[in-house]
Amino acid sequence: MCVCQTMEVGKYGKNASRAGGRGVLLEPFIHQVGGHSSMMRYDDHTVCKPLITREQRFYESLPPEMKEFTPEYKGVVSVCFEGDSDGYINLVAYPYVESEALDQDDVPERDQPRRKHSRRSLHRSGSGSEHKEEKAGVPSDTQESTQDTKSPKVELHIHSDVPFQMLDGNSGLSSEKITYNPWSLRCHKQQLSRMRSESKDRKLYKFLLLENVVHHFRFPCVLDLKMGTRQHGDDASEEKAARQMKKCEQSTSATLGVRVCGMQVYQLDTGHYLCRNKYYGRGLSIEGFRNALYQYLHNGLELRKDLFEPILTKLRSLTSVLERQASYRFYSSSLLIIYDGKDSRTGMLVERRAEMRLMRLDTSLPESDASSTESIPSPPPKVDVRMIDFAHSTFKGFRDDPTVHDGPDMGYVFGLESLIHIMEQLRDENQ
């Protein structure tokens, strides 16, 4: 198990004290919609992820003008793998002490050794029911591993007040509502399995602390976009480079420079999040990508037209910043677009429509008059755009990288330009 002091498992919660050597229980970040590295909740304002040295150094050397578009880097913690006799396992964070935790170096965690384990049930906190992980729409030849169905038991202490529903490959709704994004738990289970397989040799891990960029949103709607026409880093093996190039060629990465990697969008009509994962995104055509953007901006009652200009403004600003970053390459980086699914305007919309329904009953108003929302004030919506995942990024002079690139990352810029163009089309078509 762990060389740290013995602790009672699962007793720390979100109010965990850091005093007296106590650790902070890490929980899966319930709003993770994409990626393969498990994002963990550290506190309300902070998330953490397994440290990759290249990514840490990149955060530490970011140009000032890029910091508006990246999560704030908050340092490093040591993370201990702990378990109990019943099979429940936890990750607990402690203040980092130099030379105490082992570096992951530059080996992506998905390439670290894995060991298969017997099937374990997955328990949800406060419930005796079991949740089978949603796997609909995942082609058998694209599944990364069967590890996710054979991972240790995970007891969850933190849940969303809003249930999630996963859209499968046939665009049907899964029958079960859950209180975390299913992709988040998938990544978490895989991460724990990898760490457990190494637990005899590795006692402590280093995790990056990063800003929780959805903290300011009550009902965060998140779109995770894999950016660029190339995804493999300069240090990738020929085999990995070939795999990544094939994924790009077979998706909108090649045609648009961007593809959907994950999504959750709050639905006002049902009160839950609809979710998509990266397998859905890989299979989209250009028109399918347009439809995915439309779905992301639709709250179940209407298209959020008020979001177009704020998002476009941020995308144009980011494009301008990246065009000035000569020699930078952001291979395999993602872009998050975030807005609140139930802000003050949408709350008024629901109330207004309820009033209109009553008015129709009382006065037999025509549907077109009663459903009009033109009179609703429209305060500017809060949106955010952030670049994440820099494990394969590089620039001239960075860590003595042997390959030096000229000019800005035009593959990434091409993806931004495609995204801007499609959003402008959607805006103009729905005025």
KOLDREN-330314 format. One record per residue: x, y, z of N, C-alpha, C, O in turn; residue in three letters. Coordinates in steps of 0.001 Angstrom, whole numbers, plus 500000, padded with zeros to 6 digits. Layout:
REM KOLDREN-330314
XYZXYZXYZXYZAla/...
END
This chain:
REM KOLDREN-330314
500821498815500000500000500000500000500865501249500000501638501479499070Met/500732502063501056501375503368501043502362503521502184502124503018503282Cys/503468504210501937504449504456502981504013505584503894504649505831504918Val/502914506288503532502419507377504370501831506807505659501619505600505776Cys/501572507688506620500979507246507856499622506614507588498919507018506663Gln/499250505619508398497992504917508202496825505851508459496825506598509437Thr/495832505810507584494658506668507732493405505858507462493420504872506725Met/492347506292508064491067505661507844490564506036506467490449507222506157Glu/490265505067505643489928505321504243488561505962504117487609505576504795Val/488480506959503228487194507543502872486607508467503918485390508652503941Gly/487426509064504796486898509884505882487232511365505734486975512144506651Lys/487799511767504600488308513133504531487290514103503945487073515181504499Tyr/486673513737502847485617514573502270486110515915501788487312516180501788Gly/485159516787501365485551518054500755486044519055501791486646520064501424Lys/485806518804503065486273519706504113487525519180504794487810519527505940Asn/488268518344504088489458517733504674490444518781505161490671519795504501Ala/491014518528506303492015519432506854493394519039506370493707517855506252Ser/494227520048506088495605519774505712496524519910506913497737519739506792Arg/495957520215508063496761520422509259497172519085509858496506518067509671Ala/498285519112510583498707517935511318499060516762510444498950515618510885Gly/499483517006509213499914515924508344498787515169507679499034514159507021Gly/497551515630507830496427514929507207496409515185505708496797516253505236Arg/495958514198504987495908514327503547494560514815503071493608514905503846Gly/494485515129501792493253515559501139492789514443500212493503514050499290Val/491607513946500463491050512899499619490745513454498239490023514444498116Leu/491277512837497213491012513251495835489815512486495302489707511271495471Leu/488919513217494656487734512608494060487763512816492559488351513791492092Glu/487149511933491789487054512186490348486385513526490082485391513870490722Pro/486922514266489153486327515547488773485100515259487925485223514805486787Phe/483912515522488472482679515014487864482347515663486534481482515165485812Ile/483016516773486182482715517446484924483785517210483850483855517962482878His/484617516176484015485575515839482968484842515192481804484149514191481984Gln/484989515753480617484237515262479459485120514561478435484603513893477539Val/486446514697478545487328514102477549488690513805478136488912513926479341Gly/489602513410477252490954513079477676491062511659478182490059510956478303Gly/492301511228478483492500509889479027493137509925480406493097508928481128His/493721511052480785494292511204482119493191511626483082492421512540482787Ser/493115510969484225492048511263485181492271512608485851493313512847486461Ser/491275513488485729491292514754486449490637514534487805489566513933487894Met/491284515022488861490790514821490212490431516157490846491080517169490582Met/489406516159491676489031517355492416489887517446493671489896516526494489Arg/490603518548493826491411518804495023490619519662496014490507519319497191Tyr/490073520774495530489132521576496306488230522299495314488294522031494114Asp/487398523206495794486415523855494925487063524588493751486487524656492665Asp/488242525127493966488877525947492948489991525227492192490570525790491263His/490296523990492579491506523337492082491242521894491684490525521167492371Thr/491831521493490567491851520095490148493310519658490048494217520491490067Val/493526518363489943494889517888489749494885516687488812493853516049488603Cys/496045516391488257496192515305487298497597514747487432498487515440487927Lys/497821513497486999499166512926487081500189513813486366499968514271485245Pro/501297514035487038502309514941486509503093514286485383503565513156485506Leu/503223515017484285504172514702483228505115515894483157504680517032482984Ile/506403515625483290507371516704483468507298517737482361507384518936482627Thr/507142517295481133507088518239480013505914519202480187506056520401479947Arg/504772518694480597503611519560480777503838520538481918503485521712481807Glu/504432520063483028504728520964484143505653522099483694505388523267483980Gln/506708521764483010507657522786482559507007523742481567507341524926481535Arg/506090523238480765505418524104479807504556525134480526504572526315480181Phe/503795524678481539502995525620482331503883526676482978503502527844483062Tyr/505065526268483435505959527202484117506587528221483170507087529253483619Glu/506567527944481866507227528834480902506256529464479912506669529944478856Ser/504966529465480247503960530037479348504211531526479105504535532256480042Leu/504066531982477865504119533425477614502965534122478346501873533560478430Pro/503177535313478868502127536011479628500811536143478871499741536032479469Pro/500878536381477554499648536597476792498822535320476629497646535390476274Glu/499425534153476884498677532903476791497965532539478085497079531684478075Met/498328533163479193497814532736480487496309532970480628495639532274481391Lys/495781533949479894494337534161479909493593532955479362492434532721479706Glu/494265532190478508493604531088477805494071529718478293493858528720477605Phe/494699529651479458495119528378480041494740528362481513494588529422482119Thr/494585527178482102494333527125483542495543527659484311496685527508483874Pro/495281528277485448496383528723486288497110527511486859496479526587487373Glu/498433527518486768499250526457487341499497526767488817499969527854489150Tyr/499177525807489716499231526061491153500279525237491891500357525300493117Lys/501086524466491166502142523722491835501956522220491757501306521706490847Gly/502541521518492732502616520058492708502248519511494087502555520131495106Val/501599518364494118501346517644495368501829516204495218501915515672494111Val/502141515586496360502433514153496388501125513411496608500320513798497455Ser/500915512348495848499670511590495940499986510152496314500861509507495737Val/499244509681497297499439508342497840498267507445497458497111507866497504Cys/498566506241497091497575505238496717497229504443497972498104503794498546Phe/495974504480498410495566503810499631494380502894499367493562503165498487Glu/494289501824500119493179500899499961492800500274501286493519500404502277Gly/491648499586501296491234498901502512490946497439502215491025497007501065Asp/490616496685503240490432495245503092489204494889502274489077493761501797Ser/488288495856502109487079495585501332487268495839499841486360495605499044Asp/488439496313499472488704496540498054488523497964497598488818498277496445Gly/488040498855498477487907500258498105489277500916498115490090500659499004Tyr/489526501748497144490807502428497072490597503921496909489595504364496348Ile/491552504689497406491496506142497357492848506698496971493883506058497156Asn/492818507896496434494039508667496231493999509822497220492994510525497319Leu/495091510018497951495159511055498975496369511933498689497472511434498468Val/496154513246498695497212514206498373497819514785499645497125515058500625Ala/499151514963499595499914515555500689500807516646500126501106516650498932Tyr/501236517571500975502180518582500485503402517924499869503934516946500395Pro/503835518473498753504965517877498037506282518172498737506559519310499115Tyr/507078517144498902508421517277499455509411516852498381509288515763497820Val/510386517696498091511355517424497028512008516068497233512402515717498345Glu/512118515308496148512759513986496112511934512898496796512383511757496906Ser/510722513247497260509900512242497925509089511436496924508996510212497021Glu/508499512140495958507664511468494963508473511204493713509395511950493383Ala/508123510141493026508841509767491818508302510522490626507096510742490512Leu/509208510924489724508780511576488488508182510563487535508622509415487475Asp/507175510996486790506686510192485679507520510440484439507320509798483408Gln/508475511392484542509294511791483406508394512206482264507411512917482473Asp/508718511772481059507922512176479913507124511012479348506721511044478186Asp/506894509989480156506135508835479683504663509082479945504243509121481102Val/503856509252478879502420509450479093501853508299479900502230507143479706Pro/500941508626480811500465507595481715499751506466480990499696505347481501Glu/499205506735479813498515505650479103499505504641478547499123503527478188Arg/500793505027478474501807504116477971502547503404479091503441502600478825Asp/502188503688480349502827503014481457502302501588481550501219501287481047Gln/503073500705482198502668499295482275501303499137482918500940499877483832Pro/500559498170482430499246497874482979499191496413483378499919495578482842Arg/498318496117484327498124494736484732496635494498484844495913495298485439Arg/496181493407484278494754493119484320494363492600485697495147491933486373Lys/493137492918486099492638492518487399491267491882487235490609492035486206His/490856491171488263489542490554488213488456491612488273488671492712488782Ser/487295491272487753486180492212487712485747492585489125485591491723489989Arg/485556493888489344485078494375490635483803495174490404483628495789489352Arg/482925495161491379481724495989491272482070497423491558483062497709492227Ser/481258498327491056481459499758491248480330500301492094479169500256491686Leu/480659500817493275479640501282494211479563502785494195480583503469494119His/478366503294494265478148504723494386477845505048495834477122504317496512Arg/478405506153496301478244506548497699476768506716498044476004507351497317Ser/476388506119499194475014506277499660474024505403498917472814505570499067Gly/474519504477498122473602503643497345474162502234497250475371502052497110Ser/473297501243497326473748499872497183473698499410495759474060498269495472Gly/473259500258494851473125499876493453474470499895492773475394500577493215Ser/474576499149491703475787499123490911475515499804489594474424499714489031Glu/476547500496489112476424501194487829477360500564486824478575500552487018His/476803500046485761477638499520484689478072500666483808477257501475483364Lys/479364500724483561479868501866482802479280501883481397479190500852480732Glu/478892503049480969478301503229479650479346503017478588480374503695478584Glu/479102502083477681480068501806476619479419501862475246480049501518474245Lys/478160502295475191477479502331473904478174503276472956478667504327473363Ala/478216502902471687478800503775470686480306503695470607480914504468469867Gly/480939502782471348482389502646471303482727501438470455482530500308470903Val/483231501636469237483566500509468388484590499608469067485500500087469744Pro/484434498293468879485310497362469569486763497530469151487663497259469946Ser/487014497975467915488392498102467466489017499415467913490200499646467663Asp/488243500288468574488820501557469019488897501663470526489379502667471050Thr/488427500633471240488531500694472683489991500597473082490725499733472602Gln/490402501496473968491805501545474340492193500358475209493320499870475132Glu/491283499902476015491609498837476946490336498322477563489348499049477664Ser/490354497061477980489223496534478735489424496781480215488646496310481045Thr/490474497522480544490801497766481943489663498433482700489476498190483892Gln/488889499292481992487863500048482679486769499170483248486082499582484183Asp/486583497962482710485551497078483230486113496106484262485373495284484803Thr/487417496192484541488045495265485473488849496007486516489887495523486967Lys/488380497176486900489139498010487809488626497879489238487563497303489471Ser/489387498420490202489012498284491608487723499017491934487205499798491135Pro/487219498740493138486011499416493585486320500863493932487362501169494512Lys/485408501738493570485588503164493813484373503681494564483246503552494086Val/484587504255495714483483504839496472483494506342496267484465507016496612Glu/482412506868495704482340508296495402481646509045496531480607508615497033Leu/482234510173496924481683510982498006481064512273497495480249512886498184His/481448512694496287480971513964495740480180513684494465480634512947493590Ile/479018514269494372478142514055493227477625515387492715477602516380493443His/477216515399491472476532516560490929475077516517491357474483515445491474Ser/474512517683491589473084517753491883472248517510490630471043517269490707Asp/472905517577489484472228517398488197472643516063487599473841515802487483Val/471701515207487215472073513920486635472615514058485217472341515035484520Pro/473389513058484808473974513006483469473329511861482690473006510812483248Phe/473150512083481402472704511014480525473623510974479316473888511997478685Gln/474108509771479002475029509598477895474253509292476624473391508413476612Met/474556510013475565473971509711474261474808508622473607476018508776473447Leu/474164507521473228474929506427472635475123506653471140474734507687470598Asp/475730505670470488476054505810469073474839505938468183474945506448467068Gly/473683505486468651472454505588467858471626506801468247470460506922467872Asn/472264507718469024471612508949469480470435508689470400469560509543470543Ser/470403507528471021469368507252471996469888507529473391471099507522473612Gly/469002507770474324469411508045475692469615506753476462468830505814476333Leu/470665506706477258470829505580478154469712505613479191469194506681479517Ser/469351504474479693468187504397480566468467504882481982467538505222482715Ser/469746504918482374470066505252483760470650506648483868471510507034483077Glu/470184507394484841470742508704485126471779508567486232471527507911487242Lys/472940509180486050474010509095487023474433510501487433474079511480486776Ile/475196510594488527475483511904489106476920512350488858477469513111489656Thr/477536511899487780478866512320487371478974512033485886478294511147485368Tyr/479820512774485205480017512483483788480626511090483653481653510819484275Asn/480032510203482868480539508828482788481984508746482302482701507810482655Pro/482421509717481493483805509677481019484763509933482177485860509376482209Trp/484359510767483119485196511048484277485486509775485054486630509514485424Ser/484451508986485299484650507770486073485441506736485290486235505994485869Leu/485236506679483996486013505763483153487504506051483295488299505140483527Arg/487878507327483153489285507707483271489816507414484670490952506968484829Cys/488994507665485674489423507448487045489704505965487307490714505622487920His/488830505110486850489008503673487055490267503172486348491008502355486895Lys/490502503659485144491708503249484426492967503727485153493958503003485254Gln/492903504972485662494057505513486381494354504693487632495512504373487901Gln/493323504351488398493533503569489607494089502189489290494934501677490024Leu/493625501592488215494138500276487837495619500340487490496389499457487866Ser/496015501390486770497428501534486435498269501731487688499344501148487831Arg/497762502561488593498520502833489808498583501604490706499609501349491336Met/497514500854490769497533499645491599498526498624491055499184497920491821Arg/498630498546489741499566497587489155501014497940489471501896497083489423Ser/501252499213489794502606499664490093502843499830491594503934500222492007Glu/501837499538492408501883499934493814503021499284494589503456499834495601Ser/503519498129494147504611497480494869505930498221494666506816498192495521Lys/506042498888493510507298499561493185507232501066493387508258501701493632Asp/506073501633493290505928503087493366504937503443494455503769503062494386Arg/505402504178495469504561504479496627503906505852496516502770506039496951Lys/504611506798495942504095508157495836504158508619494390505040508219493630Leu/503210509467494026503147510035492687503130511553492789502724512109493809Tyr/503565512209491744503460513664491668502265514022490798502103513493489699Lys/501433514923491299500285515414490546500403516926490378500850517630491284Phe/499995517417489201499921518853488956498651519421489585497588518805489518Leu/498767520583490188497600521324490664497280522411489649498142523215489294Leu/496035522432489185495607523388488176494276524018488571493491523433489317Leu/494044525202488064492770525889488282491596525059487771491647524496486678Glu/490552524995488569489295524400488123488555525444487285487928526349487836Asn/488622525325485978488127526393485108486606526431485010486059527367484427Val/485904525431485566484439525479485554483882525910486907482670525873487121Val/484758526317487814484317526638489164483280527765489184482381527758490025His/483394528716488282482513529879488289481145529598487674480286530479487643His/480939528380487185479694528059486494478852527111487335479339526076487790Phe/477585527468487541476691526618488340476329525341487595476294524260488184Arg/476062525465486308475698524326485471476623524319484256476203524689483160Phe/477886523901484440478873524035483363478569523170482143478483521945482230Pro/478410523841481011478314523165479721479706523213479113480264524293478917Cys/480270522048478815481675521955478430481796521248477084481217520183476871Val/482559521862476179482889521254474899484403521100474845485132522088474921Leu/484875519866474714486301519554474635486636519261473179486127518305472594Asp/487501520097472598487861519977471192489341519655471051490192520374471575Leu/489646518574470344491039518249470036491452519115468849490854519048467775Lys/492481519926469063492844520940468081494059520540467251494955519844467726Met/494067520998466000495217520811465126495035519693464124494181518821464284Gly/495853519735463089495828518697462055496796517561462366496800516540461678Thr/497617517736463399498559516701463829498456516544465333498364517533466060Arg/498470515298465806498307515027467227499549514434467890499687514552469107Gln/500445513813467156501598513164467785502719514159468034502953515064467234His/503410513979469160504528514832469495505774514467468720505825513432468055Gly/506784515325468809508031515059468094508731513808468613509519513192467896Asp/508443513430469862509107512278470465508328510981470293508721509956470849Asp/507244511002469544506411509809469376507139508743468564507893509051467641Ala/506899507488468922507440506380468137506755506334466774505688506921466591Ser/507360505645465832506754505526464496505366504900464590504442505304463884Glu/505233503907465473503941503228465618502880504178466154501758504216465648Glu/503241504948467186502263505871467753501943506989466779500784507385466652Lys/502950507504466090502710508561465108501754508075464022500875508817463583Ala/501929506824463592501052506267462556499620506160463059498676506449462323Ala/499457505743464318498108505635464891497440507000464949496273507146464584Arg/498184507995465410497612509329465541497281509928464177496248510580464021Gln/498137509715463203497869510241461859496623509592461266495844510252460579Met/496434508306461531495246507622461019493978508194461638492978508387460945Lys/494017508471462961492860509073463619492536510430463010491370510769462805Lys/493579511202462725493351512513462125492758512399460729491826513120460375Cys/493316511476459937492850511309458559491398510864458501490672511221457574Glu/490975510088459484489629509529459473488613510389460213487478509963460428Gln/489007511581460601488113512454461362488194513873460816488880514136459828Ser/487486514774461472487506516176461044488819516875461408489005518043461066Thr/489730516181462097491042516778462357491743517114461055492410518144460951Ser/491596516250460061492251516484458772491537517561457968492186518411457358Ala/490217517535457960489462518446457101489211519808457736489098520815457038Thr/489124519833459075488810521087459771489890521540460745489893522694461175Leu/490803520643461093491803520979462095491253520954463505491873521498464419Gly/490092520329463701489457520249465012488472519087465006487820518819463996Val/488368518396466144487345517352466274486820517343467700487502517752468639Arg/485594516866467833484960516793469146485606515675469953485735514545469480Val/486013516006471186486639515030472067485766514708473271486039513756474001Cys/484732515486473478483817515252474587482890516444474746483199517547474296Gly/481744516213475394480769517294475522479777516966476624479378515813476788Met/479379517984477379478195517883478227477441519207478111478039520282478156Gln/476127519110477962475312520315477798474042520167478625473324519173478516Val/473781521165479448472629521129480341471346521376479561471271522284478733Tyr/470330520548479838469045520643479154467986521215480095467635520603481104Gln/467486522401479745466490523055480592465176522280480649464478522315481662Leu/464840521583479566463543520915479527463511519658480394462447519266480873Asp/464658519028480599464681517791481381465456517927482689465292517109483594Thr/466307518963482795467076519160484010468258518236484177468680517973485303Gly/468809517730483066470013516905483159471003517290482064470673518023481133His/472219516778482200473251516979481177473180515865480139473024514693480481Tyr/473295516238478881473516515263477821475016515205477557475685516237477518Leu/475539513998477377476990513813477242477341513097475945476606512227475477Cys/478467513477475380479069512793474244480526512506474580481140513243475352Arg/481089511437474006482492511157474258483313511220472971482792511542471904Asn/484602510909473088485508511107471960485230510151470799485542510469469651Lys/484648508985471087484359508049470009483275508606469093483310508410467878Tyr/482320509295469688481316509990468886481989511036468008481675511151466823Tyr/482907511794468581483571512857467834484413512366466686484494513021465648Gly/485045511212466860485909510685465794485127510310464537485665510343463430Arg/483868509956464713483091509490463572482323510568462846481576510260461916Gly/482479511828463237481685512896462640482231513357461297483442513447461100Leu/481320513646460380481661514334459134481701515832459427481463516252460560Ser/482000516637458410481982518087458593480584518543459008480435519364459913Ile/479564518004458342478195518360458691477853517861460096477146518532460848Glu/478360516685460436478142516167461777478784517037462840478230517212463925Gly/479952517583462529480614518500463452479762519759463655479620520247464776Phe/479203520273462567478310521435462663477115521114463562476721521926464400Arg/476551519937463381475400519544464187475770519402465663474970519717466543Asn/476995518923465928477448518789467313477576520160467970477202520329469131Ala/478104521141467233478195522497467766476803523056468047476578523705469069Leu/475881522800467137474495523257467329473912522636468597473275523321469396Tyr/474136521331468774473613520653469958474235521212471230473560521358472249Gln/475526521522471166476200522073472343475610523418472750475604523755473934Tyr/475122524180471798474577525511472068473057525499472263472436526555472385Leu/472464524308472292471010524201472441470686523654473832471226522627474243His/469820524331474537469535523953475917468283523094476088467790522925477203Asn/467776522559474996466571521736475074465306522514474811464276521937474463Gly/465378523846474979464239524712474688464514525637473515463614525943472733Leu/465752526078473393466097527006472322467599526994472081468377526553472927Glu/467989527486470915469397527702470609469866528945471347469222529992471269Leu/470973528842472058471496529974472814472219530953471882473448530974471823Arg/471447531752471164472021532699470208472892533743470887473801534301470272Lys/472610534005472155473386535009472879474822534579473142475646535392473560Asp/475127533306472900476479532810473145477423533022471975478641533006472148Leu/476870533221470785477728533291469596478795534367469718479982534068469587Phe/478407535591469961479384536686469956480414536576471076481601536768470815Glu/480008536273472326481034536118473362482049535016473058483244535199473287Pro/481585533875472545482511532795472208483387533190471033484598532970471061Ile/482787533772469997483564534187468830484627535217469204485747535171468695Leu/484280536134470082485255537145470517486471536490471158487606536873470874Thr/486243535513472015487354534831472680488152533983471695489379533929471787Lys/487482533321470757488201532510469773489067533373468866490192532994468540Leu/488555534524468458489358535426467625490562535957468396491660536071467851Arg/490345536277469663491446536770470488492515535696470664493706535993470575Ser/492106534457470911493062533358471037493826533142469741495035532909469760Leu/493127533220468617493798533072467318494892534118467155496002533809466720Thr/494571535340467504495551536422467401496766536165468276497896536425467863Ser/496538535652469495497649535351470403498533534240469837499759534355469849Val/497917533167469342498701532031468861499447532348467573500512531785467320Leu/498906533236466767499606533621465541500905534357465845501773534462464978Glu/501049534869467066502276535574467462503277534667468176504368535108468537Arg/502908533401468379503796532491469105504643531678468130504310530533467825Gln/505714532253467651506589531577466688507273530381467348507729530464468488Ala/507335529288466628507994528020466982507187527159467941507584526026468212Ser/506055527658468470505232526859469385504435525806468616503907526069467536Tyr/504362524608469199503514523547468677502750522930469849503328522615470890Arg/501437522765469657500561522301470734499970520936470376498756520740470432Phe/500837520006470011500373518695469568499581517984470663500011517912471814Tyr/498432517469470284497522516719471164496870517588472229496276517072473175Ser/496978518906472081496328519814473023494834519904472721494396519675471594Ser/494074520238473741492627520403473580492220521823473927492957522559474584Ser/491041522186473476490457523486473772489111523264474448488266522533473933Leu/488913523894475601487627523832476287486841525100476027487368526205476163Leu/485574524944475650484635526057475580483598525794476654483037524701476730Ile/483341526809477494482494526623478667481473527753478764481801528917478534Ile/480260527410479097479262528422479442478330527841480493478344526637480750Tyr/477529528693481093476614528253482140475280527866481528474663528660480819Asp/474838526651481798473606526156481214472350526713481837471254526511481314Gly/472493527416482955471306527983483610471697529279484297471775529345485524Lys/471941530306483502472283531607484057471010532415484294469905531879484212Asp/471166533692484584469998534515484924469020534618483765467807534661483975Ser/469541534658482542468659534782481385467819533520481201466610533603480982Arg/468462532345481290467715531112481073466719530872482191465662530283481960Thr/467041531323483416466074531213484494464826532023484200463708531573484448Gly/465029533240483661463888534079483301463108533464482146461887533598482065Met/463830532784481250463156532151480118462179531091480588461046531024480113Leu/462623530257481529461753529209482047460529529817482723459401529375482505Val/460769530842483553459647531488484233458686532130483237457467532041483392Glu/459239532772482224458405533430481223457548532419480472456374532676480206Arg/458120531284480133457354530285479395456267529676480275455187529341479789Arg/456551529533481562455511529041482466454354530027482532453187529635482539Ala/454692531320482582453654532350482590452836532303481304451613532441481336Glu/453512532108480174452814532074478891451865530881478802450786530975478217Met/452285529748479396451395528585479375450110528883480150449016528504479734Arg/450264529568481283449082529939482059448210530928481290446983530843481334Leu/448848531867480584448103532853479817447323532186478690446204532592478378Met/447912531170478086447200530462477007445950529783477558444902529757476913Arg/446085529234478763444925528581479369443817529582479680442631529275479553Leu/444226530798480095443239531796480518442669532607479361441497532983479384Asp/443485532877478355443062533811477315443070533229475914442703533904474953Thr/443492531966475797443571531328474477444429532134473508444088532284472335Ser/445534532645474009446466533367473139447035532424472091447237531242472368Leu/447297532933470884447954532098469871449314531640470382449973532344471147Pro/449725530450469947451011529879470365452151530824470074453042530992470907Glu/452143531453468895453256532320468497453389533522469414454503533960469702Ser/452243534074469889452299535224470779452717534814472186453524535482472833Asp/452150533704472645452374533303474028453784532806474268454293532914475384Ala/454433532259473236455775531706473425456863532701473111458045532362473172Ser/456489533931472774457497534928472431458363535259473634457855535446474740Ser/459653535332473422460591535659474506461393536897474169462419537153474798Thr/460946537679473180461712538841472742461842539893473840462805540659473872Glu/460844539919474750460862540952475776461781540615476956461966541440477851Ser/462355539408476959463192539006478073464529539741478003465205539667476977Ile/464931540445479055466245541100479056467345540062478882467204538929479343Pro/468420540428478233469489539486477941470821539995478473471587540604477727Ser/471113539755479759472432540121480276473507539306479562473252538167479168Pro/474688539861479390475744539129478679476050537809479371476284537793480580Pro/476055536718478647476364535423479265477851535310479566478686535914478893Pro/478160534537480576479553534292480946480052533071480181479457531997480268Lys/481135533231479435481725532125478696483225532106478971483800533100479416Val/483844530971478700485286530853478868485840529939477791485164529021477327Asp/487082530203477399487793529400476409489195529144476961489930530092477237Val/489570527879477124490870527538477706491558526411476944490928525430476550Arg/492845526570476748493687525508476205494144524607477351494498525097478423Met/494138523294477129494600522349478151495436521252477490495447521122476265Ile/496131520473478306496899519297477884498108519686477042498014519851475826Asp/499240519827477713500466520265477037501600519249477152502773519620477126Phe/501250517966477281502269516934477460503138516727476222504210516129476312Ala/502680517220475058503460517052473824503767518391473164504100518445471980His/503655519462473926503917520796473374505406521109473394506166520539474177Ser/505806522023472519507218522392472418507350523789471830506408524309471232Thr/508521524394472000508872525634471327510393525761471317511084525012472006Phe/510892526666470571512338526814470397513037527019471733512700527932472487Lys/514013526161472022514768526258473259514137525558474441514724525537475523Gly/512950524981474266512262524330475373512909522986475680512845522066474864Phe/513524522864476835514129521627477319515117521026476308515298519810476244Arg/515740521895475530516720521451474527516119520473473520516800519562473049Asp/514845520665473194514212519794472198514978519864470882515291520957470411Asp/515282518724470288516090518727469062515371519275467838516007519809466929Pro/514040519145467810513282519621466647512786521034466909512109521291467904Thr/513126521939466015512691523331466133511774523657464969512131523436463812Val/510610524176465265509622524491464237509634525986463928509929526811464793His/509312526315462693509276527715462264507845528232462285506906527509461953Asp/507690529488462679506384530141462613505409529598463631505756528720464421Gly/504174530118463621503135529665464559502619528276464206502910527750463132Pro/501861527698465106501259526383464896500046526548463985498928526774464450Asp/500284526430462694499223526700461733498157525611461711497029525870461293Met/498488524398462153497469523362462273496441523719463326495242523520463129Gly/496917524253464455496021524695465525495229525924465071494019526011465285Tyr/495928526868464443495260528080463959494196527731462921493121528330462906Val/494495526768462058493516526313461070492265525780461761491147526049461321Phe/492452525024462845491306524518463604490481525639464203489251525588464189Gly/491157526655464732490437527807465278489667528541464190488520528936464397Leu/490289528724463041489619529419461932488402528633461448487365529218461135Glu/488530527299461385487384526474460990486259526599461998485092526725461627Ser/486614526562463274485627526677464342484915528024464277483692528093464401Leu/485681529087464082485100530426463969484166530510462771483069531060462871Ile/484600529967461642483788530022460418482459529288460600481411529793460199His/482500528108461199481271527330461375480337528028462364479123528056462157Ile/480894528586463427480043529292464390479429530542463777478288530886464086Met/480167531217462921479607532368462221478473531938461300477461532629461189Glu/478646530788460635477569530275459780476325529962460601475215530329460216Gln/476508529284461732475375528947462594474682530207463090473454530276463137Leu/475471531190463455474902532466463914474060533107462821472928533519463074Arg/474601533197461610473900533856460519472649533094460086471648533696459698Asp/472718531758460159471572530949459756470438530995460773469298530661460453Glu/470751531409461992469746531353463058469454532724463651469031532828464802Asn/469674533761462879469366535112463336467846535329463408467393536413463775Gln/
END
